[in-house]
Amino acid sequence: MSESKLRIGITQGDPNGIGWEVILKTFADPRMTELCTPVIYGSPAAAAYYRNTVEGLEEPVFQSVGSAREARRGRVNLVPCGETSAIEPGVGSAEAGRAAVEALRRAVADLREQQIDALVTAPFDKETVHSAEFPHTGHTEFLAAELGGEPLMMMCSEVLRVGLATIHIPVAQVSASLTKDRIMCCLDWLRASLKQDFGIVEPRIAVLALNPHAGDGGLLGREEEEVIRPAIVEAFERGVLAFGPFAADGLFASGGYARYDAVLAMYHDQGLAPFKTLSPDGVNFTAGLGRVRTSPDHGVAYDIAGQGKADPASMRQAIYAAIDIVERRRRWAEWTRNPLQPFERDRGGRDVSVRDLPDTEKEE
């Protein structure tokens, strides 16, 4: 249990998707407010609508607040924003997209000002949110623009962690986007996050190939020999415990991924398809930012929206992960604030901490 009662911001996502349903089901359990102080950014009207779609739901009692500064411990706080003229479960619309973006912008402003300790985002529809005012292809890209840093999309569970070298781009552009420098940077970011965000002393990282059979020595593609392998070798020489490139099917089918602390995939579906198969309640974490952001690993699920069928497990896991990562980062900052100075012998001088042996103890 978190003794600090971290303030965790949660956005409503698309009001026509399953975001509100998984939020309501999550906070129907009163124990959630013992773990953190939740601050939900979204529409009170949408919350009321979805309360009526879930039969037998123990309704959380919302505390309406003007901002995260007013959030009360032990309550489910709601910052009203992101209203729409009508709620239409399962229907993608520009108005629903605008409401999702409004809630996200309000939450990110509080995150930037440290009024909340971490952000958990319910899913939105990338097509409906995209506009001249929101030209981003997803949450990750928007957070990078707003918060700075070098974002790395990472999928996390108790079973597996997968980082992505490329994120939301067409498959036809993947090969051209993969450079030696790009892969080396991703390995550096992944290693840093595994150390400070997950408490792994020196992580081992498996790197996937791009082509079938890891290119078969160049027969099925040259990216492995010309880009991926050189990046792994140089990263290893710099201290990153990176290994590969491995054919994705072999690494996952054989269970070989379990020997590593994380896997670096070359493109979105190469990493997410096996991850979601092995980890149905996984979490999407944006590593490399100065602030902590997580989300459930599912989308808006228009096909079941408004039917009371949505599973809140991934939303709960996203909240747990946000709390854990914030606390690990704080501990990491304490541990690394005043590192021990190197010994004299490490600087090439005489080690004054070791006394001269008496003549009787010296070797003959």
PyMOL commands that set and color helices and strands:
alter all, ss='L'
color gray80, all
select helices_A, chain A and resi 19-27+32-35+44-51+68-70+94-112+126-129+139-147+171-177+180-196+212-218+223-237+248-253+256-259+268-278+313-337+344-347+359-361
alter helices_A, ss='H'
color red, helices_A
select strands_A, chain A and resi 7-11+37-42+62-64+76-80+118-121+152-156+161-164+204-208+241-246+262-265+283-287+292-296
alter strands_A, ss='S'
color yellow, strands_A
deselect
rebuild
show_as cartoon
